[in-house]
Amino acid sequence: MRVKLTTFTPASQRDRLWQSRSYDYHSGASLVKRRLGTSLPSVPIMNMTWQSHLLTTPTEIATLLERSKRVAILGIKPDPEKAANFVPAFLQAAGYEIIPVPVYYPELTELLGEPVYRSLMDIPGDIDIVDVFRRPTAIPAHIDDILAKKPKAVWFQLGIRNDEAAETLARAGIDVVQDRCMLVEVKRLEGRTSSRG
């Protein structure tokens, strides 16, 4: 995203910035520092960059899936007829490492052949994506756990959208996908890959 900046002061800095025509927020504040020889207030930059963590385009989603390996399934269920089971089973068959994090079913110790964890913070190592199978109203209860673990991305499955939670995560530097089925998107990615071959 490239946007014009015309509001920084003093005027000499503003004029020199305007001469550069635009600022690429994906390049970070260092680009501005190189052009002006100084640092700029952080608030305008922070307010305009967190939206870049809200992934909506096919290219952004495909890039996320291609770079990811470990997927924690928050709200996974043991019933193979439920999306919260057959979607992670599909992801596992597609080559992703699945980490079950059920909310209920206290008797479960294993799902899809993998050990069960009761919170994201209990999971050893880094997490690429937290795939969320929870009602939108239930998501806030998991925000602290997600922020503490800080996965690279959080994915709200099809039919799940919580803009406030998404903003909180995005402002923490976590990529967010909302209201998308990961199974569908992985199949779409596989179709694109096979068509290239």
Residue pairs with C-beta under 8 A, 6 or more apart in sequence:
1 24
1 25
1 26
1 52
2 22
2 23
2 24
2 25
3 22
3 23
3 25
3 48
4 18
4 21
4 22
4 23
5 17
5 18
5 22
5 23
5 44
6 14
6 17
6 18
7 14
7 44
8 14
8 17
8 40
8 41
13 36
13 38
16 35
16 36
17 23
17 32
17 35
17 36
20 35
23 31
23 32
24 31
25 45
25 48
25 49
25 52
26 52
29 39
29 40
29 42
29 45
32 39
32 40
33 39
33 40
46 171
50 167
50 170
50 171
51 170
53 169
53 170
53 171
53 173
53 174
53 175
53 176
54 166
54 170
54 175
54 176
54 178
55 61
55 64
55 153
55 175
55 176
55 177
56 177
58 188
61 177
61 180
61 185
62 185
62 188
62 189
62 192
64 129
64 153
64 175
64 177
65 182
65 185
65 186
65 189
66 189
67 128
68 96
68 128
68 129
68 152
68 153
69 96
69 97
69 128
70 96
70 97
70 99
70 125
70 126
70 127
70 128
70 129
71 88
71 91
71 96
71 97
71 98
71 99
71 127
71 128
71 129
71 130
71 131
71 182
72 99
72 101
72 117
72 120
72 123
72 127
72 129
72 130
72 131
72 151
73 84
73 88
73 98
73 99
73 100
73 101
73 131
73 133
74 101
74 103
74 120
74 130
74 131
74 132
74 133
74 134
74 142
75 84
75 101
75 102
75 103
75 132
75 133
75 134
76 84
76 85
76 88
76 100
76 101
76 102
76 111
76 112
76 133
77 84
77 85
77 102
77 104
77 105
77 133
78 85
78 102
78 105
78 108
78 111
79 85
80 86
80 89
83 133
83 157
83 158
83 181
84 133
85 111
85 112
86 183
87 131
87 133
87 157
87 181
87 182
87 183
88 98
88 100
88 112
88 131
89 112
90 183
90 186
91 98
91 131
91 182
91 183
91 186
92 98
92 112
94 186
94 190
98 112
98 114
99 114
99 117
99 123
99 127
100 108
100 110
100 111
100 112
100 114
100 115
100 116
100 117
101 116
101 117
101 118
101 119
101 120
101 123
102 108
102 111
102 116
102 118
103 134
103 138
108 116
109 115
109 116
110 116
117 123
119 145
120 127
120 130
120 142
120 145
120 146
120 148
120 149
120 151
121 145
121 148
121 149
123 149
126 151
126 152
127 149
127 151
127 152
128 151
128 152
128 153
129 151
129 152
129 153
129 154
129 155
129 182
130 146
130 149
130 151
130 153
130 154
130 155
131 155
131 157
131 182
132 139
132 142
132 154
132 155
132 156
132 157
132 160
133 157
133 160
134 142
134 160
135 160
136 156
136 160
136 161
136 162
136 165
137 162
139 156
139 160
139 162
139 165
140 162
140 164
140 165
143 165
143 168
143 169
146 154
146 169
146 174
147 168
147 169
147 172
147 174
150 172
150 173
150 174
151 174
152 174
152 175
153 174
153 175
153 176
153 177
154 166
154 169
154 174
154 175
154 176
154 177
155 176
155 177
155 180
155 182
156 162
156 166
156 176
156 177
156 178
156 179
156 180
157 179
157 180
157 181
157 182
158 179
158 180
158 181
158 184
159 179
160 178
160 179
161 178
161 179
162 178
163 178
166 176
166 178
169 176
170 176
